[in-house]
Amino acid sequence: MKDSRTHQPDFGLLMLRIFLGSRLIYGVIDNIMSKSKMMEFSSFLESNHFVLPLQSAWLSVYAQFICGIMIILGWKLKWGAGIMVVNFLIALIFVHVRIGDSIEGMTPALSMLIISAALFLMGPGKYAIKQERQV
């Protein structure tokens, strides 16, 4: 029998959701608040040969912001986490791997990818605004 005082997977999921969602929001809030930061991100994407760099910048920034909120709340978590899996796969493949980045350089994006994938697979836990339907 598991000791309920030490075995708290739902609290662990909440901690992961708060960390990931907060980090997503923190990572893009400057792009939302400053047009010059958004343009800087767009230029970065252009230098990495992204198609429609300004639109890609807006899409990535607002996806991270909105999905960050969804993930913290546990609302539509599979959608939010799934979108972040795609976002960070793109970042890893089309930027980090393409430029031959070190594992240290890839770690922030890789961490976001792994935590997003884990939350996608595990669901939000019981401390969420709306539980995902169990299949």
C-alpha positions as CSV (number, residue, x, y, z in Angstrom):
1,M,0.0,0.0,0.0
2,K,1.3,3.4,-0.9
3,D,1.7,6.1,1.7
4,S,-0.7,8.9,0.7
5,R,1.5,11.4,2.4
6,T,4.3,10.8,0.0
7,H,2.6,9.5,-3.1
8,Q,0.9,12.5,-4.7
9,P,1.0,12.2,-8.5
10,D,-1.8,14.8,-8.9
11,F,0.3,17.4,-7.0
12,G,3.3,16.4,-9.1
13,L,1.3,17.1,-12.3
14,L,0.2,20.4,-10.9
15,M,3.8,21.4,-10.2
16,L,4.9,20.4,-13.7
17,R,1.9,22.4,-15.2
18,I,2.8,25.5,-13.2
19,F,6.4,25.3,-14.1
20,L,5.9,24.7,-17.8
21,G,3.1,27.2,-18.2
22,S,4.9,29.9,-16.3
23,R,8.1,29.4,-18.3
24,L,6.2,29.5,-21.6
25,I,4.5,32.8,-20.6
26,Y,7.7,34.3,-19.2
27,G,9.6,33.3,-22.4
28,V,7.2,35.2,-24.7
29,I,5.8,38.1,-22.7
30,D,8.5,40.5,-24.0
31,N,7.5,39.7,-27.6
32,I,3.9,40.4,-26.7
33,M,4.7,43.7,-24.9
34,S,7.3,45.0,-27.4
35,K,6.9,45.2,-31.2
36,S,10.7,45.5,-31.5
37,K,11.2,42.2,-29.6
38,M,8.6,40.5,-31.9
39,M,10.5,41.9,-34.9
40,E,13.8,40.6,-33.4
41,F,12.2,37.1,-33.1
42,S,10.9,37.4,-36.7
43,S,14.5,38.3,-37.9
44,F,15.8,35.3,-36.0
45,L,13.3,33.0,-37.7
46,E,14.2,34.6,-41.1
47,S,17.9,34.0,-40.5
48,N,17.0,30.3,-39.9
49,H,15.1,30.1,-43.2
50,F,11.6,29.9,-41.8
51,V,8.8,30.6,-44.3
52,L,6.7,33.7,-43.5
53,P,9.0,34.6,-40.5
54,L,6.8,37.4,-39.1
55,Q,3.7,35.2,-39.2
56,S,5.6,32.3,-37.8
57,A,6.9,34.5,-34.9
58,W,3.4,35.7,-34.1
59,L,2.0,32.1,-34.3
60,S,4.7,30.7,-32.0
61,V,4.6,33.5,-29.5
62,Y,0.8,33.6,-29.1
63,A,0.6,29.8,-29.1
64,Q,3.1,29.6,-26.2
65,F,1.3,32.4,-24.3
66,I,-2.2,30.9,-24.7
67,C,-1.1,27.3,-24.3
68,G,0.9,28.4,-21.2
69,I,-2.3,29.6,-19.6
70,M,-4.2,26.5,-20.7
71,I,-1.5,24.3,-19.2
72,I,-1.4,26.1,-15.8
73,L,-5.2,25.8,-15.5
74,G,-5.3,22.2,-16.7
75,W,-8.0,23.3,-19.2
76,K,-7.9,21.5,-22.5
77,L,-4.4,20.3,-21.5
78,K,-4.1,17.8,-24.3
79,W,-4.6,20.6,-26.9
80,G,-2.2,23.0,-25.2
81,A,0.5,20.4,-24.5
82,G,0.1,18.9,-28.0
83,I,0.6,22.2,-29.7
84,M,3.7,22.8,-27.6
85,V,5.1,19.4,-28.6
86,V,4.8,20.5,-32.2
87,N,6.2,24.0,-31.5
88,F,9.3,22.7,-29.7
89,L,9.9,19.9,-32.2
90,I,10.0,22.5,-34.9
91,A,12.4,24.6,-32.8
92,L,14.7,21.7,-32.2
93,I,14.7,20.3,-35.7
94,F,14.7,23.5,-37.7
95,V,17.0,25.6,-35.4
96,H,19.0,23.6,-32.9
97,V,19.8,20.5,-34.9
98,R,20.2,22.4,-38.1
99,I,22.9,24.7,-36.6
100,G,24.6,21.8,-34.8
101,D,23.7,23.2,-31.3
102,S,25.2,21.5,-28.3
103,I,23.0,19.5,-25.9
104,E,23.4,22.4,-23.4
105,G,22.0,24.8,-26.1
106,M,19.1,22.4,-26.8
107,T,18.2,21.8,-23.2
108,P,15.6,24.6,-22.7
109,A,13.7,23.6,-25.8
110,L,14.2,19.9,-25.1
111,S,12.9,20.3,-21.6
112,M,9.8,22.1,-22.9
113,L,9.2,19.3,-25.4
114,I,9.6,16.5,-22.9
115,I,7.4,18.1,-20.2
116,S,4.8,18.9,-22.8
117,A,4.8,15.4,-24.1
118,A,4.6,13.9,-20.6
119,L,1.7,16.1,-19.7
120,F,0.0,15.2,-23.0
121,L,0.3,11.5,-22.1
122,M,-0.6,11.8,-18.4
123,G,-3.3,14.4,-18.4
124,P,-3.8,17.3,-16.0
125,G,-4.4,15.4,-12.8
126,K,-7.2,16.2,-10.4
127,Y,-6.1,19.8,-9.6
128,A,-7.4,21.2,-12.9
129,I,-10.1,23.6,-14.0
130,K,-11.7,20.9,-16.2
131,Q,-10.7,17.2,-16.2
132,E,-10.0,15.6,-19.6
133,R,-12.4,12.9,-20.4
134,Q,-10.9,9.5,-19.5
135,V,-11.0,7.0,-22.3
